[in-house]
Amino acid sequence: MLNEQGEKITRTHHKAVDLDHDLTRGEKLLGSLGGIFSRTWKPKKTRSITGPVITRGESPKRRVNNLETREKLGLNQLPKPDSRTNEPLPESADAYQKIEMEKAKQDDGLADLSDLLGELKNMAIDMGTEIERFSFISLNYCTYIFSMSIPR
């Protein structure tokens, strides 16, 4: 979804650049026809259109900040210890051993859940980074459109 929005913003930017180019050419043509009209045509002086910055991946600085953020949140991947729950209980196991085995199973389940939550945190951070990047691009684009719509 974010990629589609980015592509739409880029396409809109390219259309705006093409439109501005055509408008400039038209104003120059009207200026050259100055004798036909009662007043000569003066083209408007406008800023050149600057659009979204296209990046291919993350910058090294952002990547370092992302790693630091992950470290602060405790999201660095640690090697998973081997599970002890696959060992069958001997028939002579007493209640204490059965309880310990059940605790080990629950610990493994909680560790799996913790890993899953860690992955969800990673996904949320990545999504937040993408949303910030596209929001920044959209804000710049909206600011530009607003500045173009104000008559001078």
Backbone as JSON Lines, residues from 0, in Angstrom:
{"i":0,"aa":"M","n":[0.82,-1.19,0.0],"ca":[0.0,0.0,0.0],"c":[0.87,1.26,0.0]}
{"i":1,"aa":"L","n":[1.92,1.28,0.81],"ca":[2.79,2.45,0.85],"c":[3.53,2.61,-0.47]}
{"i":2,"aa":"N","n":[3.92,1.49,-1.07],"ca":[4.59,1.58,-2.36],"c":[3.67,2.17,-3.42]}
{"i":3,"aa":"E","n":[2.4,1.78,-3.38],"ca":[1.43,2.33,-4.34],"c":[1.28,3.83,-4.14]}
{"i":4,"aa":"Q","n":[1.23,4.28,-2.89],"ca":[1.12,5.71,-2.62],"c":[2.35,6.45,-3.12]}
{"i":5,"aa":"G","n":[3.51,5.86,-2.9],"ca":[4.74,6.48,-3.38],"c":[4.76,6.58,-4.89]}
{"i":6,"aa":"E","n":[4.29,5.53,-5.56],"ca":[4.23,5.56,-7.02],"c":[3.25,6.62,-7.51]}
{"i":7,"aa":"K","n":[2.12,6.76,-6.81],"ca":[1.14,7.78,-7.19],"c":[1.73,9.18,-7.03]}
{"i":8,"aa":"I","n":[2.46,9.4,-5.95],"ca":[3.08,10.7,-5.71],"c":[4.1,10.98,-6.81]}
{"i":9,"aa":"T","n":[4.88,9.98,-7.17],"ca":[5.89,10.16,-8.22],"c":[5.23,10.45,-9.56]}
{"i":10,"aa":"R","n":[4.17,9.7,-9.9],"ca":[3.47,9.95,-11.16],"c":[2.86,11.35,-11.18]}
{"i":11,"aa":"T","n":[2.29,11.78,-10.05],"ca":[1.71,13.12,-9.97],"c":[2.78,14.17,-10.16]}
{"i":12,"aa":"H","n":[3.94,13.94,-9.57],"ca":[5.06,14.88,-9.73],"c":[5.46,14.99,-11.2]}
{"i":13,"aa":"H","n":[5.59,13.85,-11.87],"ca":[5.99,13.87,-13.28],"c":[4.95,14.58,-14.13]}
{"i":14,"aa":"K","n":[3.67,14.37,-13.83],"ca":[2.6,15.06,-14.56],"c":[2.68,16.57,-14.31]}
{"i":15,"aa":"A","n":[2.97,16.97,-13.06],"ca":[3.08,18.39,-12.74],"c":[4.26,19.02,-13.49]}
{"i":16,"aa":"V","n":[5.37,18.3,-13.58],"ca":[6.54,18.82,-14.32],"c":[6.19,18.97,-15.79]}
{"i":17,"aa":"D","n":[5.53,17.97,-16.37],"ca":[5.14,18.05,-17.78],"c":[4.17,19.21,-18.02]}
{"i":18,"aa":"L","n":[3.21,19.38,-17.11],"ca":[2.24,20.46,-17.23],"c":[2.93,21.82,-17.14]}
{"i":19,"aa":"D","n":[3.86,21.96,-16.21],"ca":[4.6,23.21,-16.07],"c":[5.41,23.51,-17.33]}
{"i":20,"aa":"H","n":[6.03,22.48,-17.89],"ca":[6.81,22.66,-19.12],"c":[5.91,23.12,-20.26]}
{"i":21,"aa":"D","n":[4.74,22.48,-20.42],"ca":[3.8,22.87,-21.47],"c":[3.29,24.29,-21.25]}
{"i":22,"aa":"L","n":[3.01,24.63,-20.0],"ca":[2.53,25.97,-19.68],"c":[3.58,27.02,-20.03]}
{"i":23,"aa":"T","n":[4.83,26.75,-19.72],"ca":[5.91,27.68,-20.03],"c":[6.03,27.87,-21.55]}
{"i":24,"aa":"R","n":[5.95,26.78,-22.29],"ca":[6.01,26.89,-23.76],"c":[4.83,27.69,-24.3]}
{"i":25,"aa":"G","n":[3.65,27.45,-23.75],"ca":[2.46,28.2,-24.18],"c":[2.59,29.68,-23.88]}
{"i":26,"aa":"E","n":[3.13,30.01,-22.71],"ca":[3.3,31.42,-22.36],"c":[4.31,32.09,-23.29]}
{"i":27,"aa":"K","n":[5.34,31.37,-23.68],"ca":[6.32,31.93,-24.61],"c":[5.68,32.17,-25.98]}
{"i":28,"aa":"L","n":[4.83,31.24,-26.42],"ca":[4.13,31.43,-27.7],"c":[3.19,32.64,-27.64]}
{"i":29,"aa":"L","n":[2.46,32.78,-26.53],"ca":[1.58,33.94,-26.38],"c":[2.38,35.24,-26.37]}
{"i":30,"aa":"G","n":[3.57,35.18,-25.76],"ca":[4.43,36.37,-25.74],"c":[4.88,36.74,-27.14]}
{"i":31,"aa":"S","n":[5.14,35.75,-27.97],"ca":[5.59,36.04,-29.34],"c":[4.44,36.57,-30.21]}
{"i":32,"aa":"L","n":[3.21,36.35,-29.8],"ca":[2.05,36.87,-30.53],"c":[1.59,38.21,-29.98]}
{"i":33,"aa":"G","n":[2.45,38.91,-29.29],"ca":[2.09,40.12,-28.56],"c":[1.35,41.16,-29.37]}
{"i":34,"aa":"G","n":[1.63,41.31,-30.68],"ca":[0.98,42.34,-31.49],"c":[-0.48,42.08,-31.75]}
{"i":35,"aa":"I","n":[-0.92,40.84,-31.62],"ca":[-2.31,40.5,-31.91],"c":[-3.24,40.97,-30.79]}
{"i":36,"aa":"F","n":[-2.78,40.9,-29.56],"ca":[-3.6,41.26,-28.4],"c":[-3.41,42.73,-28.06]}
{"i":37,"aa":"S","n":[-4.34,43.28,-27.29],"ca":[-4.24,44.69,-26.91],"c":[-3.06,44.92,-25.96]}
{"i":38,"aa":"R","n":[-2.74,43.9,-25.19],"ca":[-1.57,44.0,-24.29],"c":[-0.65,42.83,-24.59]}
{"i":39,"aa":"T","n":[0.63,43.03,-24.35],"ca":[1.57,41.93,-24.57],"c":[1.46,40.95,-23.41]}
{"i":40,"aa":"W","n":[1.7,39.72,-23.71],"ca":[1.62,38.65,-22.71],"c":[2.95,38.56,-21.97]}
{"i":41,"aa":"K","n":[2.88,38.61,-20.64],"ca":[4.09,38.46,-19.83],"c":[4.01,37.13,-19.08]}
{"i":42,"aa":"P","n":[4.93,36.21,-19.37],"ca":[4.89,34.93,-18.66],"c":[5.2,35.12,-17.17]}
{"i":43,"aa":"K","n":[4.56,34.3,-16.36],"ca":[4.8,34.35,-14.92],"c":[6.14,33.71,-14.6]}
{"i":44,"aa":"K","n":[6.83,34.29,-13.67],"ca":[8.08,33.71,-13.19],"c":[7.74,32.81,-12.0]}
{"i":45,"aa":"T","n":[7.97,31.54,-12.16],"ca":[7.69,30.6,-11.07],"c":[8.94,29.79,-10.78]}
{"i":46,"aa":"R","n":[8.94,29.22,-9.59],"ca":[10.05,28.33,-9.23],"c":[9.96,27.06,-10.04]}
{"i":47,"aa":"S","n":[11.11,26.42,-10.2],"ca":[11.07,25.12,-10.86],"c":[10.45,24.1,-9.91]}
{"i":48,"aa":"I","n":[9.83,23.11,-10.49],"ca":[9.14,22.11,-9.68],"c":[10.17,21.13,-9.13]}
{"i":49,"aa":"T","n":[10.17,21.0,-7.83],"ca":[11.0,19.98,-7.19],"c":[10.06,18.95,-6.62]}
{"i":50,"aa":"G","n":[10.38,17.73,-6.81],"ca":[9.45,16.69,-6.4],"c":[10.03,15.76,-5.38]}
{"i":51,"aa":"P","n":[9.41,14.62,-5.22],"ca":[9.87,13.66,-4.23],"c":[11.25,13.13,-4.59]}
{"i":52,"aa":"V","n":[12.03,12.93,-3.57],"ca":[13.36,12.38,-3.76],"c":[13.23,10.87,-3.83]}
{"i":53,"aa":"I","n":[13.73,10.29,-4.9],"ca":[13.63,8.85,-5.08],"c":[14.86,8.21,-4.47]}
{"i":54,"aa":"T","n":[14.64,7.31,-3.55],"ca":[15.77,6.62,-2.92],"c":[15.63,5.14,-3.19]}
{"i":55,"aa":"R","n":[16.74,4.49,-3.31],"ca":[16.76,3.04,-3.5],"c":[17.27,2.42,-2.21]}
{"i":56,"aa":"G","n":[16.38,2.19,-1.28],"ca":[16.78,1.6,0.0],"c":[17.07,2.69,1.01]}
{"i":57,"aa":"E","n":[17.55,2.27,2.15],"ca":[17.81,3.19,3.24],"c":[19.23,3.71,3.17]}
{"i":58,"aa":"S","n":[19.41,4.94,3.66],"ca":[20.75,5.49,3.7],"c":[21.53,4.82,4.83]}
{"i":59,"aa":"P","n":[22.86,4.82,4.75],"ca":[23.65,4.18,5.81],"c":[23.38,4.8,7.19]}
{"i":60,"aa":"K","n":[23.19,6.13,7.23],"ca":[22.93,6.78,8.52],"c":[21.62,6.28,9.12]}
{"i":61,"aa":"R","n":[20.59,6.18,8.29],"ca":[19.29,5.71,8.77],"c":[19.4,4.27,9.25]}
{"i":62,"aa":"R","n":[20.2,3.46,8.52],"ca":[20.36,2.06,8.89],"c":[21.02,1.96,10.26]}
{"i":63,"aa":"V","n":[22.03,2.82,10.52],"ca":[22.7,2.8,11.82],"c":[21.72,3.2,12.91]}
{"i":64,"aa":"N","n":[20.94,4.25,12.66],"ca":[19.95,4.69,13.64],"c":[18.92,3.59,13.89]}
{"i":65,"aa":"N","n":[18.55,2.88,12.85],"ca":[17.58,1.8,12.98],"c":[18.16,0.69,13.86]}
{"i":66,"aa":"L","n":[19.44,0.35,13.65],"ca":[20.07,-0.68,14.47],"c":[20.15,-0.23,15.93]}
{"i":67,"aa":"E","n":[20.47,1.06,16.14],"ca":[20.53,1.57,17.51],"c":[19.15,1.5,18.16]}
{"i":68,"aa":"T","n":[18.13,1.86,17.41],"ca":[16.76,1.81,17.94],"c":[16.38,0.39,18.3]}
{"i":69,"aa":"R","n":[16.72,-0.55,17.43],"ca":[16.42,-1.96,17.7],"c":[17.15,-2.44,18.95]}
{"i":70,"aa":"E","n":[18.41,-1.97,19.11],"ca":[19.18,-2.38,20.29],"c":[18.52,-1.85,21.56]}
{"i":71,"aa":"K","n":[18.09,-0.57,21.52],"ca":[17.46,0.03,22.69],"c":[16.18,-0.7,23.08]}
{"i":72,"aa":"L","n":[15.45,-1.17,22.06],"ca":[14.2,-1.87,22.33],"c":[14.42,-3.35,22.63]}
{"i":73,"aa":"G","n":[15.66,-3.79,22.54],"ca":[15.97,-5.18,22.84],"c":[15.51,-6.13,21.76]}
{"i":74,"aa":"L","n":[15.62,-5.7,20.51],"ca":[15.12,-6.52,19.41],"c":[16.21,-7.28,18.66]}
{"i":75,"aa":"N","n":[17.44,-7.17,19.1],"ca":[18.5,-7.91,18.41],"c":[18.26,-9.39,18.56]}
{"i":76,"aa":"Q","n":[18.42,-10.1,17.47],"ca":[18.15,-11.53,17.45],"c":[19.22,-12.28,18.24]}
{"i":77,"aa":"L","n":[18.82,-13.02,19.22],"ca":[19.73,-13.85,20.0],"c":[19.53,-15.29,19.58]}
{"i":78,"aa":"P","n":[20.6,-16.09,19.6],"ca":[20.42,-17.5,19.24],"c":[19.47,-18.18,20.22]}
{"i":79,"aa":"K","n":[18.56,-18.97,19.68],"ca":[17.55,-19.63,20.49],"c":[18.15,-20.89,21.12]}
{"i":80,"aa":"P","n":[18.04,-21.03,22.43],"ca":[18.57,-22.25,23.06],"c":[17.74,-23.46,22.65]}
{"i":81,"aa":"D","n":[18.38,-24.63,22.65],"ca":[17.69,-25.86,22.28],"c":[16.6,-26.17,23.3]}
{"i":82,"aa":"S","n":[15.51,-26.67,22.8],"ca":[14.38,-27.02,23.65],"c":[14.65,-28.34,24.36]}
{"i":83,"aa":"R","n":[14.22,-28.4,25.62],"ca":[14.38,-29.63,26.38],"c":[13.07,-30.42,26.45]}
{"i":84,"aa":"T","n":[12.03,-29.9,25.81],"ca":[10.71,-30.52,25.97],"c":[10.53,-31.76,25.09]}
{"i":85,"aa":"N","n":[11.43,-32.01,24.18],"ca":[11.28,-33.15,23.28],"c":[11.72,-34.46,23.92]}
{"i":86,"aa":"E","n":[12.33,-34.39,25.08],"ca":[12.79,-35.61,25.75],"c":[11.59,-36.29,26.41]}
{"i":87,"aa":"P","n":[11.38,-37.56,26.15],"ca":[10.26,-38.24,26.81],"c":[10.58,-38.49,28.28]}
{"i":88,"aa":"L","n":[9.56,-38.46,29.08],"ca":[9.73,-38.72,30.51],"c":[9.89,-40.23,30.73]}
{"i":89,"aa":"P","n":[10.8,-40.59,31.61],"ca":[10.89,-42.02,31.95],"c":[9.63,-42.43,32.72]}
{"i":90,"aa":"E","n":[9.31,-43.68,32.67],"ca":[8.1,-44.17,33.34],"c":[8.18,-44.0,34.85]}
{"i":91,"aa":"S","n":[9.39,-43.97,35.36],"ca":[9.54,-43.87,36.81],"c":[9.57,-42.41,37.28]}
{"i":92,"aa":"A","n":[9.18,-41.46,36.42],"ca":[9.23,-40.05,36.79],"c":[8.19,-39.76,37.87]}
{"i":93,"aa":"D","n":[8.65,-39.02,38.86],"ca":[7.72,-38.66,39.92],"c":[7.01,-37.34,39.55]}
{"i":94,"aa":"A","n":[6.14,-36.88,40.41],"ca":[5.34,-35.68,40.15],"c":[6.22,-34.45,39.96]}
{"i":95,"aa":"Y","n":[7.31,-34.36,40.72],"ca":[8.2,-33.2,40.63],"c":[8.81,-33.11,39.22]}
{"i":96,"aa":"Q","n":[9.23,-34.24,38.67],"ca":[9.82,-34.24,37.33],"c":[8.77,-33.88,36.28]}
{"i":97,"aa":"K","n":[7.55,-34.34,36.48],"ca":[6.48,-34.01,35.54],"c":[6.18,-32.51,35.56]}
{"i":98,"aa":"I","n":[6.2,-31.94,36.76],"ca":[5.97,-30.5,36.89],"c":[7.09,-29.73,36.2]}
{"i":99,"aa":"E","n":[8.33,-30.15,36.41],"ca":[9.47,-29.49,35.78],"c":[9.37,-29.57,34.25]}
{"i":100,"aa":"M","n":[8.95,-30.72,33.76],"ca":[8.79,-30.9,32.32],"c":[7.7,-29.97,31.79]}
{"i":101,"aa":"E","n":[6.61,-29.84,32.51],"ca":[5.52,-28.95,32.09],"c":[5.99,-27.5,32.11]}
{"i":102,"aa":"K","n":[6.79,-27.12,33.14],"ca":[7.35,-25.76,33.2],"c":[8.23,-25.5,31.99]}
{"i":103,"aa":"A","n":[9.03,-26.49,31.61],"ca":[9.92,-26.33,30.45],"c":[9.09,-26.12,29.18]}
{"i":104,"aa":"K","n":[7.98,-26.85,29.04],"ca":[7.12,-26.68,27.88],"c":[6.53,-25.27,27.85]}
{"i":105,"aa":"Q","n":[6.09,-24.8,29.02],"ca":[5.52,-23.46,29.09],"c":[6.57,-22.4,28.8]}
{"i":106,"aa":"D","n":[7.79,-22.61,29.32],"ca":[8.88,-21.67,29.04],"c":[9.17,-21.6,27.54]}
{"i":107,"aa":"D","n":[9.17,-22.75,26.89],"ca":[9.4,-22.78,25.45],"c":[8.28,-22.04,24.71]}
{"i":108,"aa":"G","n":[7.05,-22.25,25.15],"ca":[5.92,-21.55,24.54],"c":[6.03,-20.05,24.72]}
{"i":109,"aa":"L","n":[6.42,-19.62,25.93],"ca":[6.59,-18.19,26.19],"c":[7.75,-17.62,25.37]}
{"i":110,"aa":"A","n":[8.82,-18.4,25.21],"ca":[9.95,-17.94,24.41],"c":[9.52,-17.76,22.95]}
{"i":111,"aa":"D","n":[8.72,-18.7,22.44],"ca":[8.22,-18.57,21.07],"c":[7.33,-17.33,20.93]}
{"i":112,"aa":"L","n":[6.48,-17.11,21.93],"ca":[5.62,-15.94,21.92],"c":[6.45,-14.65,21.97]}
{"i":113,"aa":"S","n":[7.5,-14.66,22.78],"ca":[8.38,-13.5,22.88],"c":[9.07,-13.23,21.54]}
{"i":114,"aa":"D","n":[9.51,-14.3,20.87],"ca":[10.13,-14.14,19.55],"c":[9.15,-13.54,18.56]}
{"i":115,"aa":"L","n":[7.92,-14.01,18.62],"ca":[6.89,-13.5,17.71],"c":[6.63,-12.02,17.98]}
{"i":116,"aa":"L","n":[6.55,-11.64,19.24],"ca":[6.34,-10.23,19.58],"c":[7.52,-9.39,19.13]}
{"i":117,"aa":"G","n":[8.73,-9.93,19.25],"ca":[9.92,-9.22,18.77],"c":[9.85,-8.98,17.27]}
{"i":118,"aa":"E","n":[9.4,-9.98,16.53],"ca":[9.26,-9.82,15.08],"c":[8.19,-8.77,14.76]}
{"i":119,"aa":"L","n":[7.11,-8.77,15.53],"ca":[6.06,-7.76,15.32],"c":[6.59,-6.36,15.61]}
{"i":120,"aa":"K","n":[7.43,-6.23,16.64],"ca":[8.05,-4.94,16.93],"c":[8.91,-4.49,15.76]}
{"i":121,"aa":"N","n":[9.69,-5.42,15.2],"ca":[10.53,-5.1,14.04],"c":[9.68,-4.6,12.88]}
{"i":122,"aa":"M","n":[8.59,-5.3,12.64],"ca":[7.7,-4.91,11.56],"c":[7.11,-3.52,11.82]}
{"i":123,"aa":"A","n":[6.72,-3.25,13.06],"ca":[6.13,-1.96,13.4],"c":[7.15,-0.84,13.21]}
{"i":124,"aa":"I","n":[8.4,-1.09,13.61],"ca":[9.44,-0.08,13.43],"c":[9.67,0.19,11.96]}
{"i":125,"aa":"D","n":[9.75,-0.87,11.16],"ca":[9.95,-0.71,9.72],"c":[8.79,0.05,9.09]}
{"i":126,"aa":"M","n":[7.57,-0.28,9.5],"ca":[6.41,0.42,8.96],"c":[6.43,1.89,9.37]}
{"i":127,"aa":"G","n":[6.81,2.15,10.62],"ca":[6.9,3.53,11.07],"c":[7.91,4.33,10.27]}
{"i":128,"aa":"T","n":[9.04,3.71,9.96],"ca":[10.06,4.37,9.17],"c":[9.53,4.69,7.77]}
{"i":129,"aa":"E","n":[8.84,3.73,7.16],"ca":[8.28,3.95,5.83],"c":[7.22,5.04,5.86]}
{"i":130,"aa":"I","n":[6.37,5.02,6.87],"ca":[5.31,6.03,6.97],"c":[5.92,7.42,7.15]}
{"i":131,"aa":"E","n":[6.97,7.53,7.99],"ca":[7.64,8.82,8.16],"c":[8.21,9.31,6.84]}
{"i":132,"aa":"R","n":[8.85,8.41,6.1],"ca":[9.47,8.79,4.84],"c":[8.42,9.28,3.85]}
{"i":133,"aa":"F","n":[7.32,8.54,3.7],"ca":[6.28,8.95,2.77],"c":[5.53,10.18,3.26]}
{"i":134,"aa":"S","n":[5.38,10.35,4.56],"ca":[4.73,11.55,5.09],"c":[5.58,12.78,4.78]}
{"i":135,"aa":"F","n":[6.9,12.64,4.92],"ca":[7.8,13.75,4.62],"c":[7.7,14.12,3.14]}
{"i":136,"aa":"I","n":[7.68,13.11,2.27],"ca":[7.57,13.36,0.84],"c":[6.23,14.02,0.53]}
{"i":137,"aa":"S","n":[5.15,13.51,1.12],"ca":[3.82,14.07,0.88],"c":[3.71,15.5,1.39]}
{"i":138,"aa":"L","n":[4.3,15.77,2.55],"ca":[4.26,17.12,3.11],"c":[4.97,18.09,2.18]}
{"i":139,"aa":"N","n":[6.15,17.71,1.68],"ca":[6.87,18.58,0.75],"c":[6.05,18.82,-0.51]}
{"i":140,"aa":"Y","n":[5.41,17.77,-1.0],"ca":[4.6,17.9,-2.21],"c":[3.41,18.82,-1.96]}
{"i":141,"aa":"C","n":[2.72,18.64,-0.84],"ca":[1.56,19.48,-0.51],"c":[1.98,20.93,-0.32]}
{"i":142,"aa":"T","n":[3.13,21.15,0.31],"ca":[3.64,22.51,0.5],"c":[3.9,23.15,-0.85]}
{"i":143,"aa":"Y","n":[4.47,22.37,-1.76],"ca":[4.76,22.9,-3.08],"c":[3.46,23.24,-3.82]}
{"i":144,"aa":"I","n":[2.49,22.35,-3.79],"ca":[1.21,22.6,-4.48],"c":[0.54,23.83,-3.89]}
{"i":145,"aa":"F","n":[0.59,23.97,-2.55],"ca":[-0.01,25.13,-1.9],"c":[0.69,26.4,-2.34]}
{"i":146,"aa":"S","n":[2.03,26.37,-2.41],"ca":[2.77,27.57,-2.8],"c":[2.5,27.93,-4.27]}
{"i":147,"aa":"M","n":[2.21,26.92,-5.1],"ca":[1.92,27.19,-6.51],"c":[0.52,27.77,-6.69]}
{"i":148,"aa":"S","n":[-0.39,27.48,-5.76],"ca":[-1.77,27.93,-5.92],"c":[-1.98,29.36,-5.42]}
{"i":149,"aa":"I","n":[-1.0,29.91,-4.7],"ca":[-1.12,31.28,-4.2],"c":[-0.76,32.24,-5.34]}
{"i":150,"aa":"P","n":[-1.68,33.13,-5.74],"ca":[-1.36,34.08,-6.82],"c":[-0.31,35.07,-6.37]}
{"i":151,"aa":"R","n":[0.55,35.4,-7.3],"ca":[1.63,36.37,-6.97],"c":[1.47,37.62,-7.75]}
